[in-house]
């Protein structure tokens, strides 16, 4: 059972890595389209550096691409957290290099 658990964790890690890479590429593409100056505004919005009324005003004026970029960032954060959890699981259950084939 330990080997199958390690195999599942390894496969999950590979799938998460692939999803993370795809989202990072999407992040780069959207950031290039939006422009660095406004991406900075979006980062500040993501990091909650605006007062509530300022935040609402900015959110109301967001384009589809800008909302999509915020979604990509949120999804990336969740996937990276999940990837860290998977790595911790591997460390608890055995050697990462263990072959399950």
C-alpha positions as semicolon CSV with decimal commas, in nm:
position;residue;x (nm);y (nm);z (nm)
1;X;0,000;0,000;0,000
2;X;0,289;0,237;0,072
3;X;0,411;0,200;-0,289
4;X;0,066;0,278;-0,432
5;X;0,038;0,583;-0,208
6;X;0,377;0,704;-0,325
7;X;0,276;0,642;-0,685
8;X;-0,043;0,841;-0,638
9;X;0,146;1,127;-0,473
10;X;0,406;1,127;-0,751
11;X;0,140;1,132;-1,023
12;X;-0,048;1,409;-0,842
13;X;0,273;1,611;-0,815
14;X;0,339;1,572;-1,189
15;X;-0,015;1,679;-1,274
16;X;0,007;1,980;-1,044
17;X;0,345;2,078;-1,192
18;X;0,194;2,067;-1,540
19;X;-0,105;2,281;-1,435
20;X;0,122;2,529;-1,259
21;X;0,344;2,564;-1,568
22;X;0,041;2,621;-1,791
23;X;-0,099;2,887;-1,559
24;X;0,241;3,057;-1,530
25;X;0,253;3,078;-1,910
26;X;-0,099;3,220;-1,913
27;X;0,007;3,469;-1,644
28;X;0,298;3,588;-1,860
29;X;0,076;3,623;-2,168
30;X;-0,196;3,817;-1,987
31;X;0,058;4,038;-1,808
32;X;0,218;4,126;-2,142
33;X;-0,122;4,217;-2,292
34;X;-0,230;4,423;-1,992
35;X;0,097;4,610;-1,945
36;X;0,332;4,627;-1,650
37;X;0,197;4,949;-1,501
38;X;-0,156;4,814;-1,468
39;X;-0,030;4,470;-1,361
40;X;0,125;4,654;-1,065
41;X;-0,218;4,795;-0,979
42;X;-0,363;4,444;-0,999
43;X;-0,088;4,306;-0,774
44;X;-0,167;4,576;-0,519
45;X;-0,535;4,485;-0,549
46;X;-0,454;4,116;-0,499
47;X;-0,240;4,199;-0,197
48;X;-0,521;4,415;-0,052
49;X;-0,321;4,739;-0,045
50;X;-0,622;4,959;-0,124
51;X;-0,894;5,097;0,098
52;X;-1,227;4,919;0,053
53;X;-1,390;5,195;-0,155
54;X;-1,081;5,225;-0,378
55;X;-1,081;4,848;-0,424
56;X;-1,448;4,847;-0,524
57;X;-1,389;5,124;-0,776
58;X;-1,096;4,938;-0,933
59;X;-1,286;4,607;-0,940
60;X;-1,581;4,769;-1,116
61;X;-1,356;4,893;-1,395
62;X;-1,168;4,567;-1,459
63;X;-1,165;4,424;-1,807
64;X;-1,213;4,053;-1,875
65;X;-0,836;4,002;-1,915
66;X;-0,767;4,178;-1,587
67;X;-1,024;3,967;-1,401
68;X;-0,879;3,658;-1,567
69;X;-0,528;3,750;-1,449
70;X;-0,654;3,788;-1,091
71;X;-0,817;3,443;-1,124
72;X;-0,493;3,294;-1,261
73;X;-0,300;3,432;-0,964
74;X;-0,554;3,293;-0,715
75;X;-0,550;2,953;-0,886
76;X;-0,170;2,947;-0,895
77;X;-0,155;3,019;-0,522
78;X;-0,395;2,732;-0,450
79;X;-0,212;2,488;-0,677
80;X;0,127;2,577;-0,530
81;X;-0,010;2,525;-0,179
82;X;-0,151;2,187;-0,282
83;X;0,184;2,098;-0,444
84;X;0,363;2,176;-0,117
85;X;0,114;1,951;0,067
86;X;0,185;1,668;-0,178
87;X;0,560;1,709;-0,127
88;X;0,508;1,692;0,249
89;X;0,307;1,373;0,201
90;X;0,592;1,220;0,005
91;X;0,837;1,313;0,277
92;X;0,614;1,150;0,537
93;X;0,556;0,832;0,339
94;X;0,890;0,755;0,181
95;X;1,150;0,826;-0,080
96;X;1,037;1,044;-0,374
97;X;1,248;0,839;-0,612
98;X;1,069;0,512;-0,535
99;X;0,951;0,352;-0,856
100;X;0,593;0,224;-0,867
101;X;0,614;0,066;-1,213
